[in-house]
Amino acid sequence: MKIALVGYGKMGKIIDEIAQKRGHEVVARLKETPTAENLNNPDVVIEFSLPEVAYDNIKACLENKIPVICGTTGWLEKKEEIEKLAIENGTAFLYGSNFSLGVNLFFALNEKLADLMKNVDEYSCQLEEIHHIHKKDAPSGTAISIAEGIINNNPKFDAWKLEETEGKELGIFAVREDEVPGTHSVFYRSEVDEIEIKHTAFNRNGFALGAVVAAEWIKDKKGNFGMKDVLGL
């Protein structure tokens, strides 16, 4: 495949290396806004940029009828507009708050546990996410996906909130520490014990590989997708 990389920071460089190892050609490495000219006619765009420019980047690609794999978090208030654009332009959009295979299995485990805990009143629940000090958004997109998985499967919660919460709000605690790639934990605590599920990323390679696998999967598809579709979860 011909792949264009939009956003060329640490993640973009790792994706570049993995894509080439898997036999793909990287035809553009952009730090600026994509256009029909500088994208160089790719089969797919992989977008890992910053929250403040992600929407414009994705919009430009979809308007040029190029499918987009997006891993940028912190812009999701406009996601519905992007999904409409993908349909209107007869192309495809796939958003992942985290492309790691392990994290997507963790999402499924989290939803199952939330369902198991919905009728057990003795336990309170909260989330914690730890990331490197350079991360722009808080809570992480992955933490939001975990929170939504709990809210959708446990009627005790109807919203999430950063830091301290009350009532039916689910608390997310965001920690920024050194160069941590990403650690996410869900705690169920009672007066007598604690249940914890946790995912720890050792480096960014798992995220990058998942993004390339998603790009391979989306070729010739139309519509809006997520990693559950790619992995058949």
Salt bridges, closest charged atoms under 4 A:
ASP16 OD2 - ARG29 NE 2.56
GLU17 OE2 - LYS21 NZ 3.29
GLU63 OE2 - LYS59 NZ 2.89
GLU83 OE2 - LYS79 NZ 2.80
GLU111 OE1 - LYS228 NZ 3.27
ASP115 OD1 - LYS118 NZ 2.95
ASP121 OD1 - LYS156 NZ 3.78
GLU129 OE1 - HIS131 ND1 2.76
GLU129 OE1 - ARG176 NH1 2.79
ASP137 OD1 - LYS135 NZ 3.21
GLU179 OE1 - LYS10 NZ 3.79
GLU179 OE2 - HIS134 NE2 2.79
GLU194 OE2 - ARG189 NE 2.31
GLU216 OE2 - ARG22 NE 2.90
GLU216 OE2 - HIS24 NE2 2.69
